[in-house]
Amino acid sequence: MNTQDTFCTDEDLSGWERVKRAFANDWEQTKSDFGDDSARDMNQDVDDTLKQAVGSDDSFENCEQAFRFGYAARRRYTSAYPSWNTESLSGILFML
């Protein structure tokens, strides 16, 4: 069954995808707040949800690449840089 109607434009659908992701994140946070151990605590408030929904520059999607880099760098270079600081980052960037 095709759930996409012909009324919505690509711009409408793009906006809807942002709102849908924001509400999914908010729902995950709400479950965590109410004690669901399987839910991720996203450290998110209503203002974060609204920023994500409207596509603010402060939304997670605009920071994801930096978070992904930090996560991967920490996993790969923990033994070479056990103390995580700006000098560690400079050394890692030099190795790349």
Phi, psi and omega in degrees: 000127179278117182267352180272125179267170181275355180288324185280135175272171176299323179295320177299315182293323178297316177297319179297320179298319176299312181296318181298316178296319180298316180291326177296317177297317180296319179296318178299316179295319180298317178299318178296317180300329181266014170094011177286110184293340180274351181271146178279135171275110186263004180050050187239141177244179180301320181298325176295318179299315180295319178299317179295319183295323182269357178078031179299154177299343183270007184281159183303320184303330180279349180247353188303318182299319179293319178296318181297317178299312181300317179298311182294318180297317180297319180293319185283326191245020181300318182291324179284331182226075183294335176259114186273114180205187183293330177293322177300313181298318178299318179295320179293315179298325177295322181290335181285000000 
